[in-house]
């Protein structure tokens, strides 16, 4: 431990202050590895889940029943082409349920390509009539698209986006969608908006993308309603501008009523669960939409509802059997957060799970490999400390950095400590330590708020600012952080509080 931390710790012990407990924690951290965090921090988990769920929901629009319009479009195009006596194609299963399991096939044998950006289009049955191959279909659509036919631009855009009959090309798909959307093609407007807003196939253009989405959403396209509504709430959360929230809420509820799992997920996992954009938290509606989404196999709804049942939330009660059944279904869908939850429970033999360190470690590693920030944070701790896996500090630091850069407050705090004390491959860098500590605090991580507050309190590598330090202590204590609560009982801290109230 560095001399300034020794002095600070000794000084506060001599003063008989509660913060000596906090500084002792820094001694442990500098001498050993970060401890594995075994449970979510209540309110913080909900805040972090907000944006993670938002990103996941946005990415899911192309996986949520988006193929009905594509298949119907193929049928329309084929029928029009076939009526002139030319080769035509028609769609097979066009239900658009998003859960089809039959492999795509071409009449006369051969498998349809299913590589590239995945969509359930690749799992639909499409019959190509006599004389027209997939390549010929693509050629036909290319000619008609070049002539300005909006429907062909849309269909060819879909083929380019998923790599169906052509090499996947998101840049060309985006160009085609935008061309069709400019002609007010509704399905194309939904896709053009999606790609522009999320920066797929070119730089992000939120303004234009939202405009395309609104055209499609106003016309009743459920996919566009779901994504436009999500993005409005995402912006409201970031800017506190709630002007569009009522309209967005209406759009989301329309899409949810139409069976869009992504809208059900947004309403159940974000809007009514957390209370965003001035919309009141509503437990009844939260559970209603989570159950609707879970019934469709939505990974986010499966995780959130399962997590609430396992933990025993006031809105659901506790039901380990149903909760774990939902979480295990979420694991099967590849949900990294569910993997982490199950992995932690098996690793420690808690919440009704038998202790199985091998299975627990495997699940947490799998969670980290999906890119889930919590999974990466847990796995980083395990690799760093050698808990249930072989010690591999460089790998642990690598995962910690990935999670920190993705915004996980706990990983950001790990990086702060590693930069302050130095570690394997990380030279001592006080400025970076302050930056990571501040980011951890701003993310809402209770320990990050505490430690950044301590830096401000003692003036370590940052200008001393005790009122600001106390403000961070208060935020950490409000989340139930025991050390911060003890800190708030310190006479010196209470004296600062009194000056702040004047």
PyMOL commands that set and color helices and strands:
alter all, ss='L'
color gray80, all
select helices_A, chain A and resi 3-14+20-31+42-63+67-82+120-123+134-146+150-162+170-182+186-198+206-218+222-239+245-257+261-275+283-295+299-311+320-332+336-348+357-370+373-385+393-405+409-421+430-442+446-458+466-478+482-488+491-501
alter helices_A, ss='H'
color red, helices_A
select strands_A, chain A and resi 89-91+126-128
alter strands_A, ss='S'
color yellow, strands_A
deselect
rebuild
show_as cartoon
